[in-house]
Amino acid sequence: MAERSLYQRLRSNAQVRLSLFCLGILLMVVAVIIGPLPGPGFLIVFPVGLMLCLQNSAWAKRRYVRFKRRHPRYGGWADRVMRRVSAARRRARERIESALDDD
């Protein structure tokens, strides 16, 4: 049986997951504060915080799914900025389907 990595073992601890979730919230708040400053700070810090929240909270995942259903265009942008693998698969599948429809 393969041994789990240190990160996987730590994430199984509820206190660590809560700490990572709080760190994600803190990063998103900091991103909003530094947003008006020149440079790409917001576009780097906010997605990192969002990813931490989504990885460590079922509540955050449900809220994100609800947001994406209501605003698919903004949800697509968020997926692109976070470089989510599922979003890349979805875009590739849509390209293939649209190519088949054109034929």
Backbone bond lengths (Angstrom), bond angles and torsions (degrees), N, CA, C in turn:
res aa  C-N    CA-C-N  psi(-1)  N-CA   C-N-CA  omega(-1)  CA-C   N-CA-C  phi
1 M - - - 1.446 - - 1.526 108.91 -
2 A 1.302 116.49 135.87 1.461 121.71 -177.27 1.525 110.09 -73.24
3 E 1.312 114.71 140.79 1.452 120.08 179.04 1.520 109.64 -82.16
4 R 1.314 116.11 138.78 1.457 120.62 179.76 1.514 110.21 -75.74
5 S 1.326 115.90 149.93 1.463 120.40 179.70 1.525 109.76 -72.23
6 L 1.300 115.16 165.43 1.457 120.89 179.80 1.526 110.47 -60.11
7 Y 1.330 116.88 -40.98 1.469 120.52 179.73 1.529 110.74 -62.36
8 Q 1.317 117.53 -42.07 1.468 120.56 179.47 1.523 110.84 -66.26
9 R 1.333 117.22 -39.39 1.471 119.56 178.61 1.520 110.61 -66.67
10 L 1.329 117.18 -40.42 1.462 119.39 179.42 1.523 111.47 -66.38
11 R 1.335 116.57 -39.68 1.471 119.42 -177.98 1.520 112.53 -68.37
12 S 1.321 118.53 -15.67 1.462 119.85 177.45 1.526 110.97 -77.72
13 N 1.325 117.89 -12.46 1.451 123.09 177.98 1.533 108.65 -84.47
14 A 1.327 117.25 127.81 1.462 121.93 -176.40 1.528 111.94 -63.14
15 Q 1.325 117.87 -36.71 1.462 120.31 -179.24 1.531 111.27 -67.74
16 V 1.315 116.80 -37.45 1.458 120.46 178.15 1.520 110.09 -67.50
17 R 1.332 116.83 -42.17 1.469 120.33 178.56 1.530 110.91 -61.72
18 L 1.327 116.09 -41.97 1.466 119.63 178.16 1.523 110.48 -64.28
19 S 1.322 117.11 -40.93 1.468 120.86 178.65 1.532 110.89 -63.56
20 L 1.328 117.56 -42.58 1.462 120.96 178.36 1.526 111.27 -65.69
21 F 1.330 116.80 -38.16 1.462 120.72 176.75 1.533 110.10 -62.80
22 C 1.344 116.75 -45.78 1.470 120.49 179.50 1.527 110.75 -64.40
23 L 1.329 117.60 -37.92 1.458 120.99 176.36 1.530 110.40 -62.76
24 G 1.329 116.79 -39.11 1.466 120.55 176.96 1.515 111.77 -62.83
25 I 1.331 116.60 -44.03 1.474 120.83 177.50 1.528 109.72 -61.16
26 L 1.331 115.93 -44.44 1.464 120.29 179.79 1.528 110.97 -61.55
27 L 1.316 117.79 -42.42 1.467 120.48 178.74 1.529 111.35 -63.85
28 M 1.329 117.30 -38.53 1.469 119.01 178.74 1.519 111.34 -67.02
29 V 1.331 117.51 -38.28 1.465 120.77 177.41 1.524 110.22 -65.87
30 V 1.332 116.82 -43.69 1.471 120.89 178.36 1.523 109.77 -62.00
31 A 1.327 117.24 -38.51 1.469 120.16 179.95 1.521 111.27 -62.75
32 V 1.321 116.91 -38.55 1.469 119.63 178.80 1.528 109.99 -67.50
33 I 1.324 116.36 -36.25 1.467 119.51 -179.75 1.528 110.79 -69.80
34 I 1.344 117.52 -41.35 1.468 119.39 -178.01 1.527 112.40 -87.03
35 G 1.300 117.77 -0.35 1.461 121.72 -179.67 1.508 114.83 -54.85
36 P 1.336 119.74 -44.01 1.464 119.68 -179.05 1.528 114.45 -70.37
37 L 1.322 117.91 -16.07 1.465 119.86 179.91 1.523 110.18 -70.00
38 P 1.321 117.46 150.54 1.464 119.36 178.85 1.533 111.03 -66.85
39 G 1.307 114.47 146.65 1.460 119.80 179.10 1.521 111.11 110.70
40 P 1.318 116.05 172.41 1.470 120.40 -175.17 1.526 113.69 -90.30
41 G 1.326 118.40 25.90 1.467 121.04 -175.56 1.516 113.35 -54.58
42 F 1.321 117.00 -46.06 1.462 120.66 -178.70 1.523 111.31 -60.89
43 L 1.332 117.00 -43.46 1.465 121.29 -176.39 1.521 112.95 -70.27
44 I 1.313 117.99 -13.35 1.460 120.77 177.07 1.518 110.77 -99.02
45 V 1.320 116.90 -46.73 1.460 121.21 -172.57 1.533 111.74 -75.35
46 F 1.322 118.64 -42.64 1.463 120.48 -176.29 1.530 112.83 -62.73
47 P 1.340 120.19 -47.80 1.467 118.57 178.81 1.536 113.66 -62.59
48 V 1.321 117.18 -33.40 1.470 119.53 177.43 1.526 109.66 -64.51
49 G 1.316 116.90 -44.30 1.466 120.55 177.17 1.514 112.01 -63.83
50 L 1.321 116.88 -41.60 1.460 120.61 178.90 1.528 111.08 -63.90
51 M 1.333 116.64 -40.59 1.462 119.63 178.83 1.531 111.05 -64.13
52 L 1.318 117.20 -41.75 1.465 119.75 178.04 1.528 110.55 -61.64
53 C 1.312 116.41 -41.79 1.465 119.56 179.10 1.523 111.50 -65.44
54 L 1.321 117.12 -44.57 1.464 120.48 -177.77 1.524 112.02 -67.59
55 Q 1.323 117.92 -32.43 1.456 120.75 -179.71 1.519 112.55 -74.71
56 N 1.331 117.30 -24.15 1.457 119.68 -169.98 1.518 114.64 -118.06
57 S 1.318 118.70 8.22 1.461 119.85 -178.14 1.531 110.71 -145.80
58 A 1.314 114.98 121.67 1.470 119.86 175.87 1.526 109.83 -67.20
59 W 1.341 116.77 -35.52 1.456 120.70 179.08 1.534 110.06 -61.24
60 A 1.346 116.73 -44.69 1.468 120.47 -179.90 1.526 110.68 -64.38
61 K 1.320 117.15 -37.86 1.474 119.85 178.22 1.522 110.90 -62.89
62 R 1.330 116.81 -43.43 1.475 119.75 179.29 1.522 110.84 -62.74
63 R 1.334 117.00 -42.74 1.460 120.55 178.97 1.539 111.09 -63.65
64 Y 1.324 116.61 -39.59 1.459 121.06 -179.77 1.529 110.70 -66.33
65 V 1.320 117.01 -41.85 1.465 120.34 178.40 1.523 110.01 -63.66
66 R 1.319 116.78 -42.06 1.471 120.73 178.14 1.526 110.54 -62.57
67 F 1.325 117.27 -42.00 1.467 121.87 177.57 1.524 110.58 -61.94
68 K 1.335 117.17 -43.82 1.460 120.29 -178.87 1.526 111.88 -66.30
69 R 1.313 117.52 -33.43 1.466 119.61 177.69 1.524 111.31 -69.47
70 R 1.324 116.98 -38.62 1.460 120.37 179.98 1.523 112.38 -74.69
71 H 1.331 116.21 -36.28 1.464 121.80 -175.95 1.524 109.72 -130.34
72 P 1.326 117.91 75.48 1.468 119.46 -175.16 1.528 113.28 -62.39
73 R 1.311 117.55 -31.89 1.463 119.93 -179.71 1.532 110.78 -66.38
74 Y 1.336 116.48 -46.86 1.465 120.15 178.62 1.528 111.17 -68.50
75 G 1.311 116.62 -35.69 1.460 120.15 176.57 1.515 111.51 -62.80
76 G 1.326 116.87 -37.49 1.460 121.17 176.45 1.520 111.75 -65.10
77 W 1.329 115.96 -40.17 1.459 119.54 177.03 1.529 110.23 -63.13
78 A 1.332 115.80 -44.62 1.467 119.66 -179.16 1.520 110.62 -62.41
79 D 1.326 117.31 -40.62 1.464 120.23 178.49 1.525 110.87 -63.76
80 R 1.316 116.08 -39.35 1.470 119.48 179.54 1.517 111.58 -65.68
81 V 1.317 116.81 -43.33 1.460 120.77 -179.48 1.526 110.05 -65.56
82 M 1.337 117.51 -37.38 1.464 120.72 179.58 1.523 111.86 -81.97
83 R 1.339 117.12 -5.72 1.471 122.74 178.89 1.531 111.23 55.88
84 R 1.321 115.40 47.26 1.463 120.44 -178.90 1.529 109.94 -74.00
85 V 1.319 115.62 134.67 1.461 121.86 -178.64 1.524 110.19 -65.51
86 S 1.332 116.84 -39.27 1.464 119.54 -179.12 1.528 111.12 -62.72
87 A 1.323 116.92 -35.99 1.464 120.21 178.81 1.515 110.80 -68.80
88 A 1.320 117.44 -38.36 1.471 120.43 178.07 1.527 110.43 -64.67
89 R 1.332 116.99 -40.82 1.472 120.17 176.88 1.521 110.45 -62.78
90 R 1.328 116.45 -41.80 1.464 120.80 -179.04 1.521 110.89 -63.60
91 R 1.350 117.08 -43.44 1.473 120.36 178.84 1.525 111.14 -64.15
92 A 1.336 117.34 -40.02 1.472 120.86 178.96 1.523 110.01 -64.89
93 R 1.326 116.86 -41.84 1.468 120.78 179.35 1.528 110.43 -64.23
94 E 1.335 117.34 -40.15 1.465 120.45 178.53 1.523 111.35 -65.88
95 R 1.343 117.52 -38.02 1.461 120.74 177.16 1.517 110.99 -62.79
96 I 1.325 116.82 -43.07 1.463 121.01 179.34 1.520 110.25 -64.25
97 E 1.330 116.86 -44.87 1.460 119.84 -179.91 1.518 112.14 -64.10
98 S 1.333 117.04 -39.20 1.471 118.90 179.41 1.530 110.26 -69.82
99 A 1.328 118.17 -33.22 1.463 120.43 176.92 1.531 110.78 -67.31
100 L 1.333 116.60 -37.41 1.462 120.25 178.06 1.522 111.68 -69.77
101 D 1.332 115.85 -34.91 1.461 120.30 178.94 1.527 111.82 -68.77
102 D 1.338 116.57 -32.60 1.459 121.02 179.70 1.524 112.02 -69.44
103 D 1.320 116.80 -28.67 1.489 119.99 -178.14 1.490 113.01 -74.14
